[in-house]
């Protein structure tokens, strides 16, 4: 019998897979639109690399969570004490730390871009 946390973790990983698919489509459309412009500026190239960096970070997050779920539910299904005991014993493996750090890094990068754009808009107000 699984705990409510295990059930929520499984559902969360599946919902993340759906959202990751949406992110891949949006990334593809964005990069295609920026890369096929007749004239590309430095900002366009920056946004392509910035979007690629965010995609890589979110890929790390999703893939490591899925790998840990596979280890917990499939590979070590008969772990002594069950899945909760496996989670308690292995929650701090290096790839889970990487999985936690990658979306945090993506969030910091997004916030830094937002602050940078805010500073530029204060220097050159549109209104």
DSSP file (Angstrom, degrees, kcal/mol; ACC not computed):
  #  RESIDUE AA STRUCTURE BP1 BP2  ACC     N-H-->O    O-->H-N    N-H-->O    O-->H-N    TCO  KAPPA ALPHA  PHI   PSI    X-CA   Y-CA   Z-CA
    1    1 A X              0   0    0      0, 0.0     2,-0.2     0, 0.0     0, 0.0   0.000 360.0 360.0 360.0 132.3    0.0    0.0    0.0
    2    2 A X        -     0   0    0      1,-0.1     2,-0.1    81,-0.1    80,-0.0  -0.589 360.0-116.8 -94.3 156.3    1.4    3.4   -0.9
    3    3 A X     >  -     0   0    0     -2,-0.2     4,-2.0     1,-0.1     5,-0.2  -0.424  29.5-107.6 -83.2 163.3    1.2    6.5    1.1
    4    4 A X  H  > S+     0   0    0      1,-0.2     4,-2.5     2,-0.2     5,-0.2   0.846 121.3  57.3 -59.3 -32.1   -0.6    9.6   -0.1
    5    5 A X  H  > S+     0   0    0      2,-0.2     4,-2.6     1,-0.2    -1,-0.2   0.924 105.4  49.0 -64.2 -43.0    2.8   11.3   -0.6
    6    6 A X  H  > S+     0   0    0      2,-0.2     4,-2.2     1,-0.2    -2,-0.2   0.909 112.2  48.9 -62.9 -41.5    3.8    8.5   -3.0
    7    7 A X  H  X S+     0   0    0     -4,-2.0     4,-2.4     2,-0.2    -1,-0.2   0.925 112.7  47.0 -63.4 -45.4    0.6    8.8   -4.9
    8    8 A X  H  X S+     0   0    0     -4,-2.5     4,-2.6     1,-0.2    -2,-0.2   0.872 110.6  53.1 -65.1 -37.1    0.9   12.6   -5.2
    9    9 A X  H  X S+     0   0    0     -4,-2.6     4,-2.2     2,-0.2    -1,-0.2   0.914 109.7  48.2 -63.8 -43.1    4.5   12.2   -6.3
   10   10 A X  H  X S+     0   0    0     -4,-2.2     4,-1.9     2,-0.2    -2,-0.2   0.930 113.8  45.7 -63.2 -46.9    3.5    9.8   -9.1
   11   11 A X  H  X S+     0   0    0     -4,-2.4     4,-2.6     1,-0.2     5,-0.2   0.898 111.6  53.7 -64.1 -39.9    0.7   12.1  -10.3
   12   12 A X  H  X S+     0   0    0     -4,-2.6     4,-2.3     1,-0.2    -1,-0.2   0.893 106.9  50.6 -62.4 -40.5    3.0   15.1  -10.1
   13   13 A X  H  X S+     0   0    0     -4,-2.2     4,-1.7     2,-0.2    -1,-0.2   0.900 111.7  48.4 -64.7 -39.7    5.7   13.4  -12.2
   14   14 A X  H  X S+     0   0    0     -4,-1.9     4,-1.6     2,-0.2    -2,-0.2   0.903 111.9  47.9 -68.6 -40.3    3.0   12.6  -14.8
   15   15 A X  H  X S+     0   0    0     -4,-2.6     4,-2.4     1,-0.2    -1,-0.2   0.877 109.4  54.5 -66.1 -35.9    1.6   16.1  -14.9
   16   16 A X  H  X S+     0   0    0     -4,-2.3     4,-2.5    -5,-0.2    -1,-0.2   0.872 103.8  55.7 -63.4 -36.4    5.2   17.5  -15.2
   17   17 A X  H  X S+     0   0    0     -4,-1.7     4,-1.7     2,-0.2    -1,-0.2   0.900 108.2  47.9 -62.7 -40.4    5.6   15.3  -18.2
   18   18 A X  H  X S+     0   0    0     -4,-1.6     4,-1.8     2,-0.2    -2,-0.2   0.940 113.7  46.1 -65.2 -46.9    2.6   16.9  -19.9
   19   19 A X  H  X S+     0   0    0     -4,-2.4     4,-2.4     1,-0.2    -2,-0.2   0.838 108.4  56.9 -66.4 -32.2    3.8   20.4  -19.0
   20   20 A X  H  X S+     0   0    0     -4,-2.5     4,-2.3     2,-0.2    -1,-0.2   0.887 104.9  52.3 -64.9 -38.2    7.3   19.5  -20.3
   21   21 A X  H  X S+     0   0    0     -4,-1.7     4,-1.9     2,-0.2    -2,-0.2   0.907 109.4  48.9 -62.3 -41.7    5.8   18.6  -23.6
   22   22 A X  H  X S+     0   0    0     -4,-1.8     4,-2.6     1,-0.2     5,-0.2   0.910 109.9  52.3 -62.6 -41.8    4.1   21.9  -23.7
   23   23 A X  H  X S+     0   0    0     -4,-2.4     4,-2.7     1,-0.2    -2,-0.2   0.890 107.0  52.5 -62.5 -39.5    7.4   23.6  -22.9
   24   24 A X  H  X S+     0   0    0     -4,-2.3     4,-2.5     2,-0.2    -1,-0.2   0.904 110.6  47.5 -62.6 -41.2    9.1   21.7  -25.7
   25   25 A X  H  X S+     0   0    0     -4,-1.9     4,-2.5     2,-0.2    -2,-0.2   0.939 113.6  46.4 -66.0 -46.7    6.5   23.0  -28.2
   26   26 A X  H  X S+     0   0    0     -4,-2.6     4,-2.6     1,-0.2    -2,-0.2   0.901 112.8  51.2 -62.9 -40.6    6.7   26.6  -27.0
   27   27 A X  H  X S+     0   0    0     -4,-2.7     4,-2.9    -5,-0.2     5,-0.3   0.935 110.4  48.9 -60.9 -46.6   10.5   26.4  -27.1
   28   28 A X  H  X S+     0   0    0     -4,-2.5     4,-2.2     1,-0.2    -2,-0.2   0.911 113.1  46.3 -61.0 -43.5   10.5   25.1  -30.6
   29   29 A X  H  X S+     0   0    0     -4,-2.5     4,-2.4     2,-0.2    -1,-0.2   0.914 114.5  48.2 -65.0 -42.9    8.1   27.8  -31.8
   30   30 A X  H  X S+     0   0    0     -4,-2.6     4,-2.4    -5,-0.2     5,-0.2   0.940 113.7  44.9 -64.7 -48.2   10.0   30.5  -30.1
   31   31 A X  H  X S+     0   0    0     -4,-2.9     4,-2.8     1,-0.2     5,-0.2   0.900 113.4  51.1 -65.4 -39.6   13.4   29.4  -31.4
   32   32 A X  H  X S+     0   0    0     -4,-2.2     4,-1.8    -5,-0.3    -1,-0.2   0.928 111.4  47.9 -62.4 -43.8   12.1   29.0  -34.9
   33   33 A X  H  < S+     0   0    0     -4,-2.4    -2,-0.2     1,-0.2    -1,-0.2   0.899 117.4  41.8 -64.7 -40.0   10.5   32.4  -34.8
   34   34 A X  H >< S+     0   0    0     -4,-2.4     3,-0.6     1,-0.2    -2,-0.2   0.868 116.6  47.4 -74.7 -35.6   13.7   34.0  -33.5
   35   35 A X  H 3< S+     0   0    0     -4,-2.8    -2,-0.2     1,-0.2    -1,-0.2   0.732 109.8  51.2 -82.0 -22.3   16.1   32.1  -35.7
   36   36 A X  T 3< S+     0   0    0     -4,-1.8    -1,-0.2    -5,-0.2    -2,-0.1   0.321  77.7 122.9 -99.7   9.6   14.2   32.5  -39.0
   37   37 A X  S <  S-     0   0    0     -3,-0.6     3,-0.2    -4,-0.2    -3,-0.0  -0.414  70.5-124.2 -64.8 146.0   13.9   36.3  -38.8
   38   38 A X  S    S+     0   0    0      1,-0.2     2,-0.5    -2,-0.1    -1,-0.1   0.899 100.7  27.7 -60.7 -39.7   15.5   38.0  -41.8
   39   39 A X  S    S-     0   0    0     -3,-0.0     2,-0.5     2,-0.0    -1,-0.2  -0.980  77.1-159.7-126.2 122.5   17.7   40.1  -39.6
   40   40 A X        -     0   0    0     -2,-0.5     2,-0.2    -3,-0.2    -5,-0.1  -0.850   7.6-159.7-102.1 132.7   18.8   38.8  -36.2
   41   41 A X     >  -     0   0    0     -2,-0.5     4,-1.7     1,-0.1     5,-0.2  -0.449  36.8 -97.7 -98.0 177.7   20.0   41.2  -33.5
   42   42 A X  H  > S+     0   0    0      1,-0.2     4,-2.4     2,-0.2     5,-0.1   0.855 123.3  56.8 -63.9 -34.2   22.0   40.5  -30.5
   43   43 A X  H  > S+     0   0    0      2,-0.2     4,-2.6     1,-0.2    -1,-0.2   0.886 104.2  52.5 -65.9 -37.8   18.9   40.3  -28.4
   44   44 A X  H  > S+     0   0    0      2,-0.2     4,-1.9     1,-0.2    -1,-0.2   0.928 111.1  45.9 -63.5 -44.5   17.4   37.5  -30.6
   45   45 A X  H  X S+     0   0    0     -4,-1.7     4,-2.2     1,-0.2     5,-0.2   0.902 111.9  52.5 -65.1 -40.3   20.6   35.4  -30.2
   46   46 A X  H  X S+     0   0    0     -4,-2.4     4,-2.8     1,-0.2    -2,-0.2   0.929 109.1  49.2 -60.0 -44.9   20.6   36.1  -26.5
   47   47 A X  H  X S+     0   0    0     -4,-2.6     4,-2.5     2,-0.2    -1,-0.2   0.830 108.3  53.7 -68.2 -31.1   17.0   34.9  -26.1
   48   48 A X  H  X S+     0   0    0     -4,-1.9     4,-2.1     2,-0.2    -1,-0.2   0.948 114.1  41.3 -64.7 -47.4   17.7   31.7  -28.1
   49   49 A X  H  X S+     0   0    0     -4,-2.2     4,-2.3     2,-0.2    -2,-0.2   0.876 114.9  51.8 -68.4 -36.3   20.5   30.8  -25.8
   50   50 A X  H  X S+     0   0    0     -4,-2.8     4,-2.3     2,-0.2    -2,-0.2   0.929 111.4  46.7 -64.5 -45.4   18.6   31.9  -22.7
   51   51 A X  H  X S+     0   0    0     -4,-2.5     4,-2.3     1,-0.2    -2,-0.2   0.881 111.5  52.0 -64.0 -38.1   15.6   29.8  -23.7
   52   52 A X  H  X S+     0   0    0     -4,-2.1     4,-2.5     2,-0.2    -1,-0.2   0.901 108.4  51.1 -65.1 -40.4   17.9   26.9  -24.4
   53   53 A X  H  X S+     0   0    0     -4,-2.3     4,-2.3     2,-0.2    -2,-0.2   0.924 110.9  47.9 -62.1 -44.7   19.5   27.2  -21.0
   54   54 A X  H  X S+     0   0    0     -4,-2.3     4,-2.3     1,-0.2    -2,-0.2   0.897 111.3  51.1 -63.6 -39.4   16.1   27.2  -19.3
   55   55 A X  H  X S+     0   0    0     -4,-2.3     4,-2.2     2,-0.2    -2,-0.2   0.912 109.7  49.8 -64.3 -41.6   15.0   24.1  -21.3
   56   56 A X  H  X S+     0   0    0     -4,-2.5     4,-2.2     2,-0.2    -2,-0.2   0.922 110.9  49.7 -62.6 -43.6   18.2   22.3  -20.3
   57   57 A X  H  X S+     0   0    0     -4,-2.3     4,-1.9     1,-0.2    -1,-0.2   0.905 112.9  45.8 -63.4 -41.1   17.6   23.1  -16.7
   58   58 A X  H  X S+     0   0    0     -4,-2.3     4,-2.6     2,-0.2    -1,-0.2   0.822 109.4  55.7 -73.2 -29.2   14.0   21.9  -16.8
   59   59 A X  H  X S+     0   0    0     -4,-2.2     4,-2.7     2,-0.2     5,-0.3   0.909 107.4  50.0 -64.9 -41.8   15.1   18.8  -18.7
   60   60 A X  H  X S+     0   0    0     -4,-2.2     4,-2.2     2,-0.2     5,-0.3   0.932 111.9  48.5 -60.1 -45.8   17.5   18.0  -15.9
   61   61 A X  H  X S+     0   0    0     -4,-1.9     4,-1.9     1,-0.2    -2,-0.2   0.945 115.6  42.0 -61.8 -49.7   14.7   18.5  -13.3
   62   62 A X  H  X S+     0   0    0     -4,-2.6     4,-2.4     1,-0.2     5,-0.2   0.936 115.7  48.0 -65.9 -46.0   12.2   16.3  -15.1
   63   63 A X  H  X S+     0   0    0     -4,-2.7     4,-2.3     1,-0.2    -1,-0.2   0.880 112.0  48.5 -67.6 -37.2   14.5   13.5  -16.1
   64   64 A X  H  X S+     0   0    0     -4,-2.2     4,-2.3    -5,-0.3    -1,-0.2   0.886 111.8  49.6 -70.9 -36.4   16.1   13.2  -12.6
   65   65 A X  H  X S+     0   0    0     -4,-1.9     4,-2.3    -5,-0.3    -2,-0.2   0.912 112.6  47.7 -65.4 -40.8   12.6   13.1  -10.9
   66   66 A X  H  X S+     0   0    0     -4,-2.4     4,-2.2     2,-0.2    -2,-0.2   0.901 111.8  50.2 -65.8 -40.2   11.5   10.4  -13.4
   67   67 A X  H  X S+     0   0    0     -4,-2.3     4,-2.4     2,-0.2    -2,-0.2   0.900 111.1  48.6 -65.5 -40.1   14.6    8.4  -12.8
   68   68 A X  H  X S+     0   0    0     -4,-2.3     4,-2.5     2,-0.2    -1,-0.2   0.900 110.1  52.0 -67.2 -39.0   14.2    8.6   -9.0
   69   69 A X  H  X S+     0   0    0     -4,-2.3     4,-3.0     2,-0.2     5,-0.4   0.904 109.6  49.6 -61.6 -40.8   10.6    7.5   -9.4
   70   70 A X  H  X>S+     0   0    0     -4,-2.2     4,-2.2     1,-0.2     5,-2.1   0.927 111.5  48.8 -63.2 -44.2   11.6    4.6  -11.4
   71   71 A X  I  <>S+     0   0    0     -4,-2.4     5,-2.0     3,-0.2    -2,-0.2   0.905 117.6  41.6 -60.1 -41.2   14.3    3.6   -8.9
   72   72 A X  I  <5S+     0   0    0     -4,-2.5     7,-0.2     3,-0.2    -2,-0.2   0.918 125.8  28.9 -76.0 -44.6   11.8    3.9   -6.0
   73   73 A X  I  <5S+     0   0    0     -4,-3.0    -3,-0.2    -5,-0.2    -2,-0.2   0.789 133.6  19.1 -92.6 -28.7    8.7    2.3   -7.6
   74   74 A X  I ><5S+     0   0    0     -4,-2.2     3,-0.9    -5,-0.4    -3,-0.2   0.853 125.3  38.7-109.6 -56.6   10.1   -0.3  -10.0
   75   75 A X  I 3 <S+     0   0    0     -5,-2.1     3,-0.2     1,-0.3    -4,-0.2   0.913 131.0  27.3 -67.8 -43.0   13.7   -1.2   -9.4
   76   76 A X  T > <S+     0   0    0     -5,-2.0     3,-1.5    -6,-0.3    -1,-0.3  -0.241  76.5 133.1-113.5  43.6   13.4   -1.2   -5.6
   77   77 A X  T <  S+     0   0    0     -3,-0.9    -1,-0.2     1,-0.3     6,-0.1   0.798  75.6  49.6 -64.7 -28.2    9.8   -2.1   -5.2
   78   78 A X  T 3  S+     0   0    0     -3,-0.2    -1,-0.3    -4,-0.2     3,-0.1  -0.002  78.4 148.2-101.2  29.4   10.6   -4.7   -2.5
   79   79 A X    X   -     0   0    0     -3,-1.5     3,-2.8    -7,-0.2     2,-0.2  -0.391  62.5 -96.2 -62.5 137.2   12.8   -2.4   -0.5
   80   80 A X  T 3  S+     0   0    0      1,-0.3    -1,-0.1     5,-0.1    -2,-0.1  -0.387 114.6  19.3 -59.3 121.7   12.7   -3.3    3.2
   81   81 A X  T 3> S-     0   0    0     -2,-0.2     4,-0.5     4,-0.1     3,-0.3   0.314 118.4-102.8  98.0  -6.7   10.1   -1.0    4.8
   82   82 A X  H <>  -     0   0    0     -3,-2.8     4,-1.8     1,-0.2     5,-0.1  -0.314  58.2 -42.1  88.9-170.9    8.5   -0.1    1.5
   83   83 A X  H  > S+     0   0    0      1,-0.2     4,-2.6     2,-0.2    -1,-0.2   0.828 132.8  57.6 -68.3 -33.4    8.7    2.9   -0.8
   84   84 A X  H  > S+     0   0    0     -3,-0.3     4,-2.4     2,-0.2    -1,-0.2   0.896 107.0  48.8 -65.3 -38.2    8.6    5.4    2.0
   85   85 A X  H  X S+     0   0    0     -4,-0.5     4,-2.1     2,-0.2    -2,-0.2   0.886 110.9  50.8 -67.5 -38.1   11.7    3.8    3.6
   86   86 A X  H  X S+     0   0    0     -4,-1.8     4,-2.0     2,-0.2    -2,-0.2   0.922 110.6  49.4 -63.6 -43.0   13.5    3.9    0.3
   87   87 A X  H  X S+     0   0    0     -4,-2.6     4,-1.1     1,-0.2    -2,-0.2   0.927 111.2  48.8 -62.0 -44.9   12.6    7.6   -0.1
   88   88 A X  H  < S+     0   0    0     -4,-2.4    -1,-0.2     1,-0.2    -2,-0.2   0.877 115.6  44.4 -61.5 -37.5   13.8    8.3    3.4
   89   89 A X  H  < S+     0   0    0     -4,-2.1    -1,-0.2     1,-0.2    -2,-0.2   0.775 126.3  27.7 -79.4 -26.3   17.1    6.5    2.8
   90   90 A X  H >< S+     0   0    0     -4,-2.0     3,-1.3    -5,-0.2    -2,-0.2   0.214  81.0 108.4-123.9  15.7   17.8    7.9   -0.7
   91   91 A X  T 3< S+     0   0    0     -4,-1.1    -1,-0.1     1,-0.3    -3,-0.1   0.744  80.8  54.0 -68.6 -20.5   16.2   11.3   -0.9
   92   92 A X  T 3  S+     0   0    0     -4,-0.2    -1,-0.3    -3,-0.1    -2,-0.1   0.006  73.3 136.7-106.7  30.3   19.6   13.0   -0.7
   93   93 A X    X>  -     0   0    0     -3,-1.3     4,-1.7     1,-0.1     3,-0.8  -0.366  69.2-105.2 -68.7 159.4   21.3   11.3   -3.6
   94   94 A X  H 3> S+     0   0    0      1,-0.3     4,-2.2     2,-0.2     5,-0.2   0.842 117.7  52.5 -60.8 -36.6   23.3   13.6   -5.9
   95   95 A X  H 3> S+     0   0    0      1,-0.2     4,-1.8     2,-0.2    -1,-0.3   0.774 106.1  54.1 -76.1 -22.2   20.9   13.6   -8.8
   96   96 A X  H <> S+     0   0    0     -3,-0.8     4,-1.7     2,-0.2    -1,-0.2   0.862 108.5  49.9 -72.8 -35.3   18.0   14.5   -6.5
   97   97 A X  H  X S+     0   0    0     -4,-1.7     4,-2.2     2,-0.2    -2,-0.2   0.918 111.5  48.3 -64.7 -42.7   20.0   17.5   -5.3
   98   98 A X  H  X S+     0   0    0     -4,-2.2     4,-2.1     1,-0.2    -2,-0.2   0.881 108.6  55.1 -61.9 -38.2   20.6   18.4   -8.9
   99   99 A X  H  X S+     0   0    0     -4,-1.8     4,-0.7     1,-0.2    -1,-0.2   0.848 111.5  43.5 -64.4 -34.5   16.9   18.0   -9.6
  100  100 A X  H  X S+     0   0    0     -4,-1.7     4,-0.8     1,-0.2    -1,-0.2   0.833 114.8  49.4 -78.3 -32.9   16.1   20.5   -6.8
  101  101 A X  H  X S+     0   0    0     -4,-2.2     4,-2.4     1,-0.2    -2,-0.2   0.812  99.6  64.9 -78.1 -30.0   18.8   23.0   -7.9
  102  102 A X  H  X S+     0   0    0     -4,-2.1     4,-2.3     1,-0.2    -1,-0.2   0.921 104.2  42.0 -67.8 -44.9   18.0   23.1  -11.6
  103  103 A X  H  X S+     0   0    0     -4,-0.7     4,-2.3     2,-0.2    -1,-0.2   0.848 114.0  54.5 -69.4 -28.3   14.5   24.7  -11.3
  104  104 A X  H  X S+     0   0    0     -4,-0.8     4,-2.3     2,-0.2    -2,-0.2   0.917 109.5  47.0 -65.5 -41.9   15.8   27.1   -8.7
  105  105 A X  H  X S+     0   0    0     -4,-2.4     4,-2.5     2,-0.2    -2,-0.2   0.904 111.2  51.4 -64.6 -41.5   18.5   28.1  -11.0
  106  106 A X  H  X S+     0   0    0     -4,-2.3     4,-2.3     1,-0.2    -2,-0.2   0.899 110.0  50.0 -61.9 -40.1   16.0   28.6  -13.8
  107  107 A X  H  X S+     0   0    0     -4,-2.3     4,-2.5     2,-0.2    -2,-0.2   0.910 110.1  49.8 -64.7 -42.5   13.8   30.7  -11.6
  108  108 A X  H  X S+     0   0    0     -4,-2.3     4,-2.5     2,-0.2    -2,-0.2   0.899 110.6  50.1 -63.5 -40.1   16.8   32.9  -10.6
  109  109 A X  H  X S+     0   0    0     -4,-2.5     4,-2.2     2,-0.2    -2,-0.2   0.915 111.2  48.8 -64.1 -42.2   17.7   33.3  -14.3
  110  110 A X  H  X S+     0   0    0     -4,-2.3     4,-2.1     2,-0.2    -2,-0.2   0.904 112.4  48.0 -63.4 -41.4   14.2   34.3  -15.1
  111  111 A X  H  X S+     0   0    0     -4,-2.5     4,-2.5     2,-0.2    -2,-0.2   0.891 110.0  52.5 -66.0 -39.0   14.1   36.8  -12.2
  112  112 A X  H  X S+     0   0    0     -4,-2.5     4,-2.4     1,-0.2    -2,-0.2   0.901 109.8  48.8 -64.0 -39.9   17.5   38.3  -13.2
  113  113 A X  H  X S+     0   0    0     -4,-2.2     4,-2.5     2,-0.2    -1,-0.2   0.906 110.9  50.6 -65.0 -40.6   16.2   38.8  -16.8
  114  114 A X  H  X S+     0   0    0     -4,-2.1     4,-2.1     2,-0.2    -2,-0.2   0.915 111.6  47.0 -64.1 -42.9   13.0   40.5  -15.4
  115  115 A X  H  X S+     0   0    0     -4,-2.5     4,-2.4     2,-0.2    -1,-0.2   0.909 111.5  51.9 -65.2 -41.2   15.1   42.8  -13.2
  116  116 A X  H  X S+     0   0    0     -4,-2.4     4,-2.2     1,-0.2    -2,-0.2   0.918 110.9  47.0 -61.1 -43.9   17.4   43.6  -16.1
  117  117 A X  H  X S+     0   0    0     -4,-2.5     4,-2.3     1,-0.2    -1,-0.2   0.866 110.2  53.5 -66.9 -34.9   14.4   44.5  -18.4
  118  118 A X  H  X S+     0   0    0     -4,-2.1     4,-1.8     2,-0.2    -2,-0.2   0.911 108.9  49.1 -64.9 -41.6   12.9   46.6  -15.6
  119  119 A X  H  X S+     0   0    0     -4,-2.4     4,-1.6     1,-0.2    -2,-0.2   0.914 111.7  49.0 -63.9 -42.3   16.1   48.6  -15.3
  120  120 A X  H  X S+     0   0    0     -4,-2.2     4,-2.0     1,-0.2    -1,-0.2   0.882 109.8  51.7 -65.1 -37.3   16.3   49.1  -19.0
  121  121 A X  H  < S+     0   0    0     -4,-2.3    -1,-0.2     1,-0.2    -2,-0.2   0.821 107.0  53.5 -69.8 -30.0   12.7   50.3  -19.1
  122  122 A X  H  < S+     0   0    0     -4,-1.8     3,-0.5     1,-0.2    -1,-0.2   0.859 110.4  47.3 -70.7 -33.8   13.3   52.8  -16.3
  123  123 A X  H  < S+     0   0    0     -4,-1.6     2,-0.4     1,-0.3    -2,-0.2   0.882 128.2  24.7 -72.3 -38.1   16.2   54.2  -18.3
  124  124 A X  S  < S-     0   0    0     -4,-2.0    -1,-0.3    -5,-0.1    -2,-0.1  -0.696  84.9-161.0-127.3  77.7   14.2   54.4  -21.6
  125  125 A X        -     0   0    0     -3,-0.5    -3,-0.1    -2,-0.4    -4,-0.1  -0.322  10.9-153.7 -65.3 140.8   10.5   54.6  -20.6
  126  126 A X              0   0    0      1,-0.2    -1,-0.1    -5,-0.1    -4,-0.0   0.834 360.0 360.0 -80.3 -34.6    8.1   53.7  -23.4
  127  127 A X              0   0    0      0, 0.0    -1,-0.2     0, 0.0    -2,-0.1   0.468 360.0 360.0 -78.1 360.0    5.2   55.8  -22.0
